[in-house]
C-alpha cells in the first residue's frame, strides 16, 4: 500500500501518489473525464487514479475535491466573514444548517479568544454588494436565533491568493 500510516500523523506516499498530487494540485481540467487526463499524465489507469485519490482522501492527505469559484468574476464583489458568538452546545447543529446556505462558501467552528474575541462560528458570505451581505447576515442571525449572543461582519478589502501546500514535480 502506497499511503500507509506510520503513526497517527504520518502518511507515506509513493512516487505515483506524488505524481497524482502534482498533476492535480492546480486543479482538474475542464473536461467530461478529467481523471482520464490525469491518468495519461501520470501513465497509469484511470481507475487506479481514482482509487489512489480516494485512499489519499481517507488518509487525510487530500482534504477535499471541489469547485473553487472566483466570486468576483461571477459578480459577487462583496464578501464578508460573518463571525458569531454561538452557544457551544448548539454550534455543531447550527453550523451545519448555516453552512448549507447557498451564499455561504466557508463555515467553521473556531475557538474563542476571550476576553477580546468571543466569536466561535465563522461564515464567509458573498453578495453583489455590501447591502446584500448584510441581508445574508440577517438571515443567518434568524437561523441562529437566541443561540447567538453577538456577531460582526468583517468585509474583505482585497483578494488573497488561495492555495494550499504545493509539491514540486
C-alpha positions as CSV (number, residue, x, y, z in Angstrom):
1,X,0.0,0.0,0.0
2,X,1.5,3.3,-1.0
3,X,-0.2,5.6,1.6
4,X,0.4,3.6,4.7
5,X,0.0,5.3,8.1
6,X,3.2,5.0,10.1
7,X,1.6,6.7,13.2
8,X,-1.4,9.0,13.8
9,X,0.3,11.9,11.9
10,X,2.4,10.5,9.1
11,X,1.3,9.1,5.8
12,X,3.8,7.7,3.3
13,X,3.3,8.4,-0.4
14,X,4.9,6.6,-3.2
15,X,6.1,8.2,-6.5
16,X,2.8,7.6,-8.2
17,X,0.8,9.3,-5.4
18,X,3.2,12.3,-5.6
19,X,2.8,12.5,-9.3
20,X,-1.0,12.4,-8.9
21,X,-0.9,15.3,-6.4
22,X,1.4,17.3,-8.7
23,X,-0.9,16.7,-11.6
24,X,-4.0,17.8,-9.8
25,X,-2.8,20.5,-7.3
26,X,-3.5,23.3,-9.8
27,X,-7.0,21.9,-10.3
28,X,-8.6,19.4,-12.6
29,X,-9.1,20.2,-16.2
30,X,-12.4,21.3,-17.6
31,X,-13.5,18.1,-19.4
32,X,-16.1,15.4,-19.3
33,X,-13.5,13.0,-18.0
34,X,-10.8,14.9,-16.0
35,X,-9.4,11.8,-14.4
36,X,-8.5,10.4,-17.8
37,X,-6.2,13.3,-18.4
38,X,-4.6,12.8,-15.0
39,X,-4.1,9.1,-15.8
40,X,-2.4,9.9,-19.1
41,X,-0.1,12.4,-17.4
42,X,0.8,10.0,-14.7
43,X,0.9,7.0,-17.0
44,X,-1.5,4.7,-15.1
45,X,-5.1,3.6,-15.5
46,X,-7.9,6.0,-14.7
47,X,-9.4,3.6,-12.2
48,X,-6.1,3.5,-10.4
49,X,-6.0,7.3,-10.2
50,X,-9.5,7.4,-8.7
51,X,-8.6,4.6,-6.3
52,X,-5.4,6.3,-5.1
53,X,-7.1,9.7,-4.7
54,X,-9.9,8.1,-2.7
55,X,-7.4,6.4,-0.5
56,X,-5.4,9.6,0.0
57,X,-8.7,11.4,1.0
58,X,-9.4,8.7,3.5
59,X,-5.9,9.1,4.9
60,X,-6.3,12.9,5.1
61,X,-3.6,13.6,2.5
62,X,-6.3,15.2,0.3
63,X,-8.9,17.0,2.3
64,X,-11.4,17.6,-0.4
65,X,-12.1,17.9,-4.1
66,X,-14.4,20.7,-5.1
67,X,-15.0,23.7,-7.2
68,X,-13.4,27.0,-6.1
69,X,-15.2,29.8,-7.9
70,X,-13.8,33.2,-8.4
71,X,-16.7,35.1,-6.8
72,X,-15.5,38.4,-8.2
73,X,-15.7,37.1,-11.8
74,X,-19.2,35.9,-11.1
75,X,-20.3,39.4,-10.0
76,X,-20.2,38.8,-6.2
77,X,-17.9,41.7,-5.3
78,X,-18.8,42.0,-1.7
79,X,-17.5,39.3,0.7
80,X,-18.0,39.4,4.4
81,X,-16.6,37.0,7.0
82,X,-19.5,36.9,9.5
83,X,-18.4,36.0,13.0
84,X,-20.8,34.8,15.6
85,X,-20.8,34.1,19.3
86,X,-22.9,30.9,19.4
87,X,-23.8,28.8,22.4
88,X,-21.3,26.0,22.4
89,X,-23.9,23.3,22.9
90,X,-25.7,24.2,19.7
91,X,-22.8,25.2,17.4
92,X,-22.5,21.9,15.6
93,X,-26.1,21.7,14.7
94,X,-26.5,25.4,13.7
95,X,-23.1,25.5,11.9
96,X,-24.3,22.6,9.6
97,X,-27.5,24.5,8.8
98,X,-25.7,27.8,8.1
99,X,-23.0,26.0,6.1
100,X,-25.7,24.7,3.7
101,X,-26.9,28.2,2.7
102,X,-26.1,28.9,-1.0
103,X,-24.4,32.2,-0.2
104,X,-22.0,30.7,2.4
105,X,-18.8,29.3,1.0
106,X,-17.0,28.6,4.2
107,X,-18.5,27.8,7.6
108,X,-16.4,26.6,10.5
109,X,-16.0,26.4,14.3
110,X,-13.0,28.2,15.9
111,X,-12.0,28.6,19.5
112,X,-12.8,31.9,21.2
113,X,-10.0,34.1,22.4
114,X,-11.6,35.7,25.5
115,X,-11.9,38.4,26.6
116,X,-11.2,40.2,23.3
117,X,-12.7,37.8,20.8
118,X,-15.9,36.0,21.8
119,X,-16.7,34.6,18.3
120,X,-16.7,30.8,17.7
121,X,-18.5,30.4,14.4
122,X,-17.1,31.9,11.2
123,X,-19.1,32.0,7.9
124,X,-18.0,33.6,4.7
125,X,-21.0,35.2,2.9
126,X,-20.9,36.5,-0.6
127,X,-23.1,39.2,-2.3
128,X,-23.3,41.5,-5.2
129,X,-22.8,44.4,-2.8
130,X,-22.4,45.1,1.0
131,X,-26.1,45.5,1.5
132,X,-26.7,42.0,0.2
133,X,-24.1,40.6,2.6
134,X,-25.8,42.4,5.4
135,X,-29.1,40.9,4.4
136,X,-27.4,37.4,4.3
137,X,-26.0,38.1,7.8
138,X,-29.6,38.9,9.0
139,X,-30.8,35.6,7.5
140,X,-28.0,33.8,9.4
141,X,-29.0,35.7,12.6
142,X,-32.6,34.5,12.1
143,X,-31.4,30.9,11.9
144,X,-29.1,31.2,15.0
145,X,-31.9,32.9,16.9
146,X,-31.4,33.1,20.7
147,X,-28.3,30.7,20.5
148,X,-26.4,33.7,19.2
149,X,-25.2,36.4,21.6
150,X,-23.5,38.8,19.2
151,X,-21.9,39.0,15.7
152,X,-19.9,41.2,13.3
153,X,-19.2,41.3,9.6
154,X,-15.6,41.7,8.5
155,X,-15.7,42.8,4.9
156,X,-12.9,41.8,2.5
157,X,-10.8,44.7,1.2
158,X,-8.6,42.7,-1.2
159,X,-8.4,39.3,-2.8
160,X,-5.8,36.9,-1.4
161,X,-4.3,34.0,-3.4
162,X,-6.0,30.9,-2.0
163,X,-3.7,27.9,-2.4
164,X,-2.7,25.0,-0.2
165,X,0.6,23.1,0.1
166,X,2.2,22.5,-3.3
167,X,4.5,19.7,-4.1
168,X,7.3,20.3,-6.7
169,X,7.5,17.8,-9.5
